[in-house]
Amino acid sequence: MSKKRVIASKALKDGERVTLGMNVLLWKEAGIHYAFSPSLDITGYGKTEVEARRSFEVMLDEFLEYTHNKGTIFKELERLGWTVNKKKKRVKAPEHHELLADNEGLP
């Protein structure tokens, strides 16, 4: 299993931009490649690592677009353990040790 630091930036339909930094875990199990962000609880998968990354990007785009459109992006990030400053519109992902405290099954 490898861990990559990912900076995701997405232009939303209303012209706003969302940028998030997070760790993504990459691994292969039973012939399937996975890309998983514990800080967002989002998984992508595919026959190759490239397919898994692309699948993850699609899931991330959908998450960002949906929560932004619903006006729940900050609430959802807080629920997932992110530190949110709504006034400055800044967010910080939880540290790996914080995620481990809530999810014992994480590597």
N, C-alpha and C positions, 0 to 999 in steps of 0.2 A: 504494500500500500504506500502511496506517495501523497504528500500534501503540497498543494500549490496555493499561493496567495493570489487572489483574483480581485481586480478592481473592475466592477461592472458599472457602466454608464449607459443610460438609456434616455433618449429624447422621447417624451410622451406626446400624445396627440395634441394636447393643448399648448405645446411649446415649452413646457417645463422640462427640466432635466433632473434625473435621479442618478446619483453616484453612490455606490456602496462598495466597501472593501471587506472581503471575507476569505476564510480558508475553505478550500474545496478538496475533499479527499477523493483520490482516484484509486480504484482497485479492480481486479478481475476475479470473478467467482463463477464456477460452472460454465465457463465459456462466454460469459457476458461481462462487459466492461461497465463500471458504474462511476458516476461523478456525483458526490453528495456534499452539500453544505450543511453542517450541523447547526450553524447559526441562523439558517433560514428554514431548515427542515425540508429542503428541496433536493430531489434526486433526478438525475438523467441517466440513461443507459443506452447501450448499443452493442453492435457486434465488434466494434473497434473503439479505441480510446477517443478517436476523433468524433465518432458518432455519439458517444456518451457525452462528450463536451458540448456538442451541438444540441443534443437533447436537453442538457442542463440549461443551456442558454435560452432555449424556447420556454422551458418551465419558469425560468427567472423573469423573462420578458412578460409572460402571462401574469405572474405574481405581481410584478410592479405595476403593470397596466391596470389590473383588476383592483388592487388595493388603492391605487391613486384615484381611479374613477369613483370608487365607493367612498373616498375620503377617510379611509381607515388605515392608511399606510403606517402612520406613526403608532397608532394603537396596536396594530399587528406586530410591528417591530418590538414594541415594549413587551408584548405578550411572549415573544421569542427571546427575551432577555437583553435586547439592545438598549443602550443608553441613548435617550432621545432629548434633544434640545429643540423644541418646536419653534421658539422665537427665531433662532438662527437657522432653522431647518437643517440641523446637523445630527447625524446618528453615528454610533460607534458599536461595532459588533461585540458580543460578549467574548471574553477570553476563553481559551480552550479549557482551562481548569474550572471555570464557572459552568461551562456546558457539561463537563464530566460530573459535577456535583448533582446535576439534575437528570443526567442520562448515563447510568452506569455502563451501558452496553457500548458506548463510544470507544474507539481505539485511542 
